Amino acid sequence: MKYLNDNDLQAVEGRILGGAETFTFRCHPGVECFNRCCHHLNLFLYPYDVLRLREALAITSDQFIDQYVDVVLRPGHFFPEVLLRMTDQSGQPCVFLTQEGCRVYADRPHTCRLFPMEQGARVDQATGRATPIHIFRPPDFCQGPGEDRQWTVEGYVRDQGADGYYPMTLAWAELRRLFANNPWGAEGPDGAKGKMAFMAAYNLDQFRAFVFQSSFLKRYKVAAPLVRKMRDDDSALMLFGFEWIKVFVWGLRSKQLKPKG
């Protein structure tokens, strides 16, 4: 998710959709380009994408990261990103693409759900507040916009099951904004502190063990109802992890956890 100011919006390629505006789109096996968008992808996964995918595959976070993604650090960025691997087959299809379609369709990433829209946030330069925006930007090969199914943004987001993803994606995007500047000092993001922050964001199994099997809850004050919820609710644990990163990396105050003593 990109944060854009008014100047950025003027340079955006594609059509920015207002709340009441409509667009036409339908993807189905009858269109010539079916599944073409699932090849040659640079698909960066949000933490909630990883959560959903590893649950769908019934594997651990470690297994998912080892088998399905590359962890990369782009120039000018100060936090690693998780890039979904493509296969070595002709056309470099997504690792989850089969002849019948996407084998993780019910748990596909947020970016895939919104296609051919992209989601961003407009930042008010006076108040700093962010409001969601949607950009209709199908690739040239896509024939879906020529179909007769008409949508509003709200209707399409709901139909694709993306509404449940948005709060998690927004929470992550707001945290990522803090990494516009380097918080690591000389040790960089590959140091011990950076690895701990990456764990809290992308490796829920390790983070759960860190919270519940170490001295963490002796060192931090966390409300008992939240502790109970996090034991079984991965989404709650992930959001708590985002909050802990703010405290651990940036020293920000939090209502959810406070150092003891």
VOPAGU-2260 file (C-alpha; in pm, 1 decimal, decimal comma):
REM VOPAGU-2260
SITE   aa  ch    i         X         Y         Z
SITE  MET   A    0       0,0       0,0       0,0
SITE  LYS   A    1     138,9     338,0    -103,0
SITE  TYR   A    2      85,5     663,5      83,9
SITE  LEU   A    3      32,0     949,1    -159,1
SITE  ASN   A    4       1,9    1323,8    -119,0
SITE  ASP   A    5    -187,5    1547,7    -361,1
SITE  ASN   A    6     118,5    1597,8    -581,3
SITE  ASP   A    7     171,0    1221,1    -602,0
SITE  LEU   A    8    -192,1    1170,6    -701,1
SITE  GLN   A    9    -155,0    1400,8    -999,8
SITE  ALA   A   10     119,9    1176,0   -1135,4
SITE  VAL   A   11     -60,5     846,5   -1074,6
SITE  GLU   A   12    -114,1     628,7   -1380,2
SITE  GLY   A   13    -462,9     485,5   -1395,7
SITE  ARG   A   14    -805,5     597,5   -1286,2
SITE  ILE   A   15    -861,9     698,1    -924,5
SITE  LEU   A   16   -1205,4     571,3    -829,2
SITE  GLY   A   17   -1435,4     773,4    -605,6
SITE  GLY   A   18   -1683,9     605,8    -375,6
SITE  ALA   A   19   -1980,9     621,2    -613,0
SITE  GLU   A   20   -1791,1     563,1    -938,3
SITE  THR   A   21   -1828,5     235,2   -1121,5
SITE  PHE   A   22   -1607,1      21,3   -1341,3
SITE  THR   A   23   -1660,9    -293,0   -1545,0
SITE  PHE   A   24   -1459,7    -606,3   -1488,4
SITE  ARG   A   25   -1500,0    -981,6   -1492,3
SITE  CYS   A   26   -1234,1   -1251,3   -1496,3
SITE  HIS   A   27   -1326,1   -1606,9   -1599,0
SITE  PRO   A   28   -1178,9   -1898,8   -1798,1
SITE  GLY   A   29   -1350,2   -1773,5   -2113,8
SITE  VAL   A   30   -1126,8   -1468,3   -2150,3
SITE  GLU   A   31    -810,3   -1519,6   -2353,3
SITE  CYS   A   32    -587,0   -1368,4   -2086,1
SITE  PHE   A   33    -713,9   -1593,9   -1803,6
SITE  ASN   A   34    -434,0   -1646,4   -1547,5
SITE  ARG   A   35    -186,6   -1439,0   -1747,7
SITE  CYS   A   36    -171,1   -1194,1   -1456,0
SITE  CYS   A   37     -33,3   -1480,7   -1242,9
SITE  HIS   A   38     300,9   -1485,0   -1429,4
SITE  HIS   A   39     620,6   -1279,9   -1395,7
SITE  LEU   A   40     502,8   -1123,4   -1070,4
SITE  ASN   A   41     687,2    -901,3    -828,5
SITE  LEU   A   42     433,3    -974,0    -558,6
SITE  PHE   A   43     532,0    -841,9    -218,9
SITE  LEU   A   44     339,1   -1007,2      62,0
SITE  TYR   A   45     202,2    -825,5     363,5
SITE  PRO   A   46     231,2   -1000,1     701,1
SITE  TYR   A   47    -140,3   -1086,5     696,6
SITE  ASP   A   48     -94,4   -1246,8     353,9
SITE  VAL   A   49     170,9   -1474,1     504,0
SITE  LEU   A   50     -54,8   -1554,9     798,6
SITE  ARG   A   51    -341,3   -1661,1     572,0
SITE  LEU   A   52    -126,1   -1854,1     325,9
SITE  ARG   A   53      62,4   -2060,2     580,6
SITE  GLU   A   54    -267,6   -2143,2     753,3
SITE  ALA   A   55    -416,6   -2250,4     420,1
SITE  LEU   A   56    -113,8   -2470,3     351,2
SITE  ALA   A   57    -111,3   -2605,0     710,0
SITE  ILE   A   58     259,5   -2533,7     754,7
SITE  THR   A   59     465,0   -2327,2     996,5
SITE  SER   A   60     581,4   -1973,1     933,8
SITE  ASP   A   61     939,1   -2102,1     902,1
SITE  GLN   A   62     834,7   -2354,8     639,3
SITE  PHE   A   63     641,2   -2096,8     441,8
SITE  ILE   A   64     929,6   -1848,5     439,8
SITE  ASP   A   65    1180,7   -2118,5     342,3
SITE  GLN   A   66     970,3   -2272,7      65,6
SITE  TYR   A   67     771,9   -1992,6     -93,8
SITE  VAL   A   68     935,2   -1652,2     -55,6
SITE  ASP   A   69    1254,1   -1451,5     -90,2
SITE  VAL   A   70    1334,2   -1195,6     176,2
SITE  VAL   A   71    1474,9    -886,1       7,2
SITE  LEU   A   72    1593,0    -541,5     108,7
SITE  ARG   A   73    1537,1    -286,3    -164,9
SITE  PRO   A   74    1774,4      12,5    -200,8
SITE  GLY   A   75    1658,4     303,1      12,5
SITE  HIS   A   76    1440,8      79,5     232,3
SITE  PHE   A   77    1511,7       1,4     595,2
SITE  PHE   A   78    1295,1    -303,1     654,9
SITE  PRO   A   79    1311,1    -633,9     464,1
SITE  GLU   A   80    1022,9    -730,4     239,7
SITE  VAL   A   81     881,6   -1069,8     152,8
SITE  LEU   A   82     860,5   -1146,8    -218,9
SITE  LEU   A   83     657,3   -1443,5    -340,5
SITE  ARG   A   84     868,9   -1678,6    -551,4
SITE  MET   A   85     776,8   -1762,1    -906,8
SITE  THR   A   86     850,2   -2106,8   -1050,0
SITE  ASP   A   87    1121,6   -2184,0   -1304,5
SITE  GLN   A   88     866,4   -2304,5   -1557,1
SITE  SER   A   89     806,7   -2127,5   -1887,7
SITE  GLY   A   90     653,5   -1786,7   -1825,6
SITE  GLN   A   91     750,2   -1797,9   -1455,7
SITE  PRO   A   92     401,9   -1865,3   -1317,4
SITE  CYS   A   93     312,5   -1812,2    -954,5
SITE  VAL   A   94     403,9   -2109,8    -738,8
SITE  PHE   A   95      36,0   -2151,3    -646,7
SITE  LEU   A   96     -97,7   -2154,0   -1002,7
SITE  THR   A   97    -230,9   -2483,6   -1136,9
SITE  GLN   A   98    -412,9   -2578,3   -1457,3
SITE  GLU   A   99    -740,1   -2539,2   -1265,7
SITE  GLY   A  100    -643,8   -2196,0   -1133,1
SITE  CYS   A  101    -510,8   -2067,7    -801,4
SITE  ARG   A  102    -483,8   -2344,5    -543,5
SITE  VAL   A  103    -491,2   -2097,0    -254,3
SITE  TYR   A  104    -766,7   -1882,0    -402,0
SITE  ALA   A  105    -967,8   -1857,4     -78,6
SITE  ASP   A  106    -656,9   -1724,0      97,3
SITE  ARG   A  107    -490,2   -1539,0    -190,7
SITE  PRO   A  108    -294,9   -1221,6    -108,5
SITE  HIS   A  109    -457,6    -882,7     -74,2
SITE  THR   A  110    -297,9    -755,1    -395,7
SITE  CYS   A  111    -446,3   -1046,8    -591,7
SITE  ARG   A  112    -790,7    -987,8    -443,5
SITE  LEU   A  113    -803,1    -625,9    -554,9
SITE  PHE   A  114    -673,9    -683,0    -909,8
SITE  PRO   A  115    -714,9    -490,0   -1139,3
SITE  MET   A  116    -731,6    -220,8    -871,9
SITE  GLU   A  117    -445,7    -107,3    -654,8
SITE  GLN   A  118    -501,8      27,5    -308,8
SITE  GLY   A  119    -329,1     324,8    -156,5
SITE  ALA   A  120    -391,3     597,8      94,7
SITE  ARG   A  121    -415,2     972,0      43,5
SITE  VAL   A  122    -232,3    1163,6     313,2
SITE  ASP   A  123    -363,7    1506,1     409,1
SITE  GLN   A  124     -50,5    1717,0     439,3
SITE  ALA   A  125    -211,3    1947,2     695,2
SITE  THR   A  126    -344,1    1683,8     936,0
SITE  GLY   A  127    -139,9    1376,8     844,8
SITE  ARG   A  128    -457,8    1170,7     824,2
SITE  ALA   A  129    -475,2     891,8     567,6
SITE  THR   A  130    -786,1     795,6     372,3
SITE  PRO   A  131    -803,1     493,0     142,1
SITE  ILE   A  132    -801,7     537,1    -234,7
SITE  HIS   A  133    -838,1     282,9    -513,8
SITE  ILE   A  134    -668,9     307,5    -852,0
SITE  PHE   A  135    -812,6     117,4   -1147,6
SITE  ARG   A  136    -507,5      10,0   -1346,4
SITE  PRO   A  137    -551,4    -312,0   -1546,2
SITE  PRO   A  138    -249,7    -416,5   -1755,8
SITE  ASP   A  139    -273,7    -378,0   -2131,6
SITE  PHE   A  140    -328,1    -749,5   -2189,9
SITE  CYS   A  141    -623,5    -772,0   -1949,8
SITE  GLN   A  142    -959,7    -825,0   -2119,8
SITE  GLY   A  143   -1163,6    -821,3   -1799,5
SITE  PRO   A  144   -1261,1    -451,9   -1829,0
SITE  GLY   A  145   -1433,3    -534,9   -2158,6
SITE  GLU   A  146   -1676,5    -768,0   -1983,5
SITE  ASP   A  147   -2024,3    -652,3   -1881,6
SITE  ARG   A  148   -2005,3    -689,3   -1499,7
SITE  GLN   A  149   -2030,6    -347,6   -1331,8
SITE  TRP   A  150   -1894,0    -273,1    -986,6
SITE  THR   A  151   -1850,8      -2,4    -730,1
SITE  VAL   A  152   -1529,4     -13,2    -527,7
SITE  GLU   A  153   -1720,3    -115,5    -216,0
SITE  GLY   A  154   -1906,6    -390,9    -397,0
SITE  TYR   A  155   -1593,0    -532,4    -557,4
SITE  VAL   A  156   -1392,1    -523,1    -235,3
SITE  ARG   A  157   -1669,9    -705,0     -53,9
SITE  ASP   A  158   -1719,9    -959,4    -333,2
SITE  GLN   A  159   -1347,7   -1043,3    -338,7
SITE  GLY   A  160   -1326,0   -1078,3      38,0
SITE  ALA   A  161   -1074,3    -795,8      59,4
SITE  ASP   A  162   -1264,9    -604,1     327,2
SITE  GLY   A  163   -1126,2    -831,0     599,2
SITE  TYR   A  164    -771,7    -774,6     474,2
SITE  TYR   A  165    -780,3    -395,7     469,5
SITE  PRO   A  166    -754,2    -325,8     847,5
SITE  MET   A  167    -454,0    -557,6     874,2
SITE  THR   A  168    -288,7    -411,3     565,5
SITE  LEU   A  169    -349,1     -55,9     686,0
SITE  ALA   A  170    -202,6    -134,5    1028,9
SITE  TRP   A  171     110,3    -271,6     861,3
SITE  ALA   A  172     136,4      19,2     618,4
SITE  GLU   A  173     120,1     268,0     906,4
SITE  LEU   A  174     402,3      85,0    1081,0
SITE  ARG   A  175     605,7      69,9     759,4
SITE  ARG   A  176     587,7     448,2     735,7
SITE  LEU   A  177     809,1     467,6    1043,4
SITE  PHE   A  178    1083,1     290,5     849,4
SITE  ALA   A  179    1120,9     578,8     607,0
SITE  ASN   A  180    1431,4     654,6     813,1
SITE  ASN   A  181    1699,5     413,9     932,6
SITE  PRO   A  182    1636,8     308,0    1293,9
SITE  TRP   A  183    1912,1      45,5    1310,1
SITE  GLY   A  184    2229,1     247,7    1325,2
SITE  ALA   A  185    2552,4      77,1    1226,7
SITE  GLU   A  186    2423,8    -280,8    1269,7
SITE  GLY   A  187    2161,9    -241,2     995,7
SITE  PRO   A  188    1843,4    -445,6     951,4
SITE  ASP   A  189    2041,1    -772,8     955,1
SITE  GLY   A  190    2142,1    -714,3    1315,5
SITE  ALA   A  191    1980,7    -872,7    1619,4
SITE  LYS   A  192    1727,0    -593,9    1660,4
SITE  GLY   A  193    1621,5    -605,8    1296,3
SITE  LYS   A  194    1580,4    -983,0    1306,4
SITE  MET   A  195    1357,3    -955,7    1614,9
SITE  ALA   A  196    1136,1    -699,7    1441,7
SITE  PHE   A  197    1111,0    -914,9    1128,1
SITE  MET   A  198    1010,7   -1212,0    1343,9
SITE  ALA   A  199     730,3   -1014,8    1507,4
SITE  ALA   A  200     592,4    -913,5    1168,2
SITE  TYR   A  201     633,7   -1226,2     955,4
SITE  ASN   A  202     703,2   -1527,1    1177,0
SITE  LEU   A  203     405,1   -1564,7    1407,2
SITE  ASP   A  204     508,0   -1906,4    1534,3
SITE  GLN   A  205     837,0   -1772,5    1663,9
SITE  PHE   A  206     674,1   -1456,8    1796,5
SITE  ARG   A  207     411,5   -1659,0    1985,9
SITE  ALA   A  208     688,3   -1863,5    2146,7
SITE  PHE   A  209     873,8   -1541,7    2228,8
SITE  VAL   A  210     565,9   -1393,8    2401,0
SITE  PHE   A  211     449,6   -1701,7    2588,1
SITE  GLN   A  212     761,1   -1912,5    2645,3
SITE  SER   A  213    1017,3   -1647,9    2735,7
SITE  SER   A  214    1021,9   -1389,8    3014,6
SITE  PHE   A  215     832,3   -1144,2    2790,1
SITE  LEU   A  216     515,7   -1126,1    3003,7
SITE  LYS   A  217     729,4   -1073,6    3313,3
SITE  ARG   A  218     899,7    -777,4    3148,8
SITE  TYR   A  219     591,8    -614,3    2993,6
SITE  LYS   A  220     251,2    -529,3    3132,4
SITE  VAL   A  221     -19,1    -663,6    2899,0
SITE  ALA   A  222    -389,0    -677,1    2983,1
SITE  ALA   A  223    -503,4   -1028,5    3072,6
SITE  PRO   A  224    -793,5   -1036,3    2820,2
SITE  LEU   A  225    -551,1    -952,2    2538,3
SITE  VAL   A  226    -306,9   -1219,0    2655,0
SITE  ARG   A  227    -584,7   -1478,3    2647,6
SITE  LYS   A  228    -699,4   -1367,7    2302,5
SITE  MET   A  229    -350,2   -1381,0    2155,1
SITE  ARG   A  230    -303,3   -1744,6    2255,8
SITE  ASP   A  231    -553,4   -1858,6    1991,4
SITE  ASP   A  232    -610,7   -1560,1    1761,1
SITE  ASP   A  233    -332,6   -1510,5    1507,1
SITE  SER   A  234    -471,5   -1176,8    1388,3
SITE  ALA   A  235    -468,3   -1038,1    1742,4
SITE  LEU   A  236    -114,3   -1167,0    1792,3
SITE  MET   A  237      -1,7   -1005,7    1466,9
SITE  LEU   A  238    -145,4    -665,6    1556,4
SITE  PHE   A  239      19,6    -695,0    1896,9
SITE  GLY   A  240     345,0    -771,8    1718,5
SITE  PHE   A  241     313,3    -449,2    1519,3
SITE  GLU   A  242     259,5    -261,2    1845,2
SITE  TRP   A  243     560,5    -426,9    2005,5
SITE  ILE   A  244     781,9    -329,3    1710,4
SITE  LYS   A  245     689,7      35,6    1770,3
SITE  VAL   A  246     793,3       2,8    2134,2
SITE  PHE   A  247    1099,7    -215,5    2074,8
SITE  VAL   A  248    1246,3     -31,4    1775,4
SITE  TRP   A  249    1123,3     323,1    1819,7
SITE  GLY   A  250    1056,5     347,7    2193,7
SITE  LEU   A  251     704,0     473,4    2129,1
SITE  ARG   A  252     442,0     463,3    2402,8
SITE  SER   A  253     171,5     202,4    2375,7
SITE  LYS   A  254    -161,3     147,2    2548,2
SITE  GLN   A  255    -131,3    -226,3    2493,1
SITE  LEU   A  256     204,4    -298,1    2652,4
SITE  LYS   A  257     430,0    -114,3    2892,8
SITE  PRO   A  258     771,6    -216,8    3024,2
SITE  LYS   A  259     759,3    -316,1    3389,7
SITE  GLY   A  260     978,6    -134,2    3637,1
